């Protein structure tokens, strides 16, 4: 499996940015990625006041490369870039060695 991390800085972002990001994920982004072909799963992570990140796991290197090419070309004007006031700090590929599903299983949710 092939992973991709995209991280934006929240340093200097407005006080309401974290809530705006939560709303954006719940109202638009979660639905966009649910059922996406070639994507195994996506996780949205945040350390309020520090950073916001999308972490993707793709079924194949080709699926990741296709998404990464399209995303990178428009990253500076992506909705999250507009909300945070800047393009991603990094877009980083990685290998997923393994995934273990715990007893409680995975939950697909736009709100914690």
C-alpha positions, 0 to 999 in steps of 0.5 A, a space after each residue: 500500500 502506498 501513502 501520502 501525507 499533505 500538511 499545512 501550517 496553522 501557525 499564524 492562522 486565524 482563531 476560527 481556522 480549526 473550526 472552519 477546517 472541522 466544518 469543511 471536512 464534515 460538510 464537503 471533504 469527507 463525502 468527496 473521498 468516501 468511496 473514491 476509487 483507488 483510495 483505501 482510506 483517508 484520515 484528517 489530523 490536526 494539532 490546533 494552532 500547529 498543523 492540519 494534515 490529510 493522510 491518504 492510503 492508496 491501493 496502488 502506486 499508480 492510484 497515489 501517483 495519479 492523485 498526487 499529480 492532480 492535487 499538487 498542481 492545484 495545491 496552492 488554491 485548494 480549499 484548505 490552502 485558502 482557509 489556512 492562508 498558504 499552500 501545504 508545507 509538504 506533500 510526502 509519499 510513504 510506504 504503508 507496511 501494515 494496518 491492523 484493525 482493532 477489536 472496535 473496528 474502523 469508524 467512518 465519521 466526519 465528526 468525532 
